[in-house]
Amino acid sequence: MLRKDRFKAFVEYFSTHQPEAQTELHFGNAYELLVAVILSAQCTDKRINMVTPALFDRFPDVWSLAASTVDEVFGYIRSVSYPNNKAKHLIGMAKMLVKDFNGVIPSTIDELQKLPGVGRKTANVIASIIFEKPALAVDTHVFRVSKRLGLAVNAKTPLAVENQLVEHLPQDTLRFAHHWLILHGRYICVARKPKCAECPLTHFCKYYESTKRKEKISIIDNKEL
């Protein structure tokens, strides 16, 4: 199958079945989403959603967070991955927002990446969800699934995958495509043992094609023995 046909099949399927897929992180505003996404690095959304209610109750806005300390924030997020670093990032992020942005979450990728704890992935998430910009965040799920499906080819870095997806996907699908890929990777195309038997995308999946080809070769070889 040609690559352009894979992209077409990908968009057609998810536009029909999950047209407006959303993040599974719980949030009520831009500030809460920014905090949640910073915390979610190398951690599950389920865990973050368990932690953030108490955190947001104590720190309902960026000013209250900026006035706190790393030690206090740590007490609320100790169960997430890398809590020490994330507590420092949250305090640093809040202080910079207050000092340089008057407490307002910036809308551009470049300005967002100036904030402590905010890399390109996090910046793209905020830009696409809060500001509805045509941005596409690449995490481990997106990286893995896009390559397995054959959407990203010979891409060695998240930025390379992002550039290929942005180039070939219709612009109006970009802010949803991240969620299409991440949810598919979280529940079907899992890292170690992808659930191909349950997958509705096998008709255009490069990984599945390769797996079936190997199985056929193995069967032929065994018959010849």
Secondary structure, DSSP 8 states (H G I E B T S, - for coil): --HHHHHHHHHHHHHHHSTT---SS--SSHHHHHHHHHHHTTS-HHHHHHHHHHHHHH--SHHHHHTS-HHHHHHHHTTSSSHHHHHHHHHHHHHHHHHHHTT----SHHHHTTSTT--HHHHHHHHHHTS--S-----HHHHHHHHHHTSS-S--SHHHHHHHHHHHS-GGGHHHHHHHHHHHHHHTS-SSS--GGG-TTTTT-HHHHHHHHHHHHHHHHHHH-
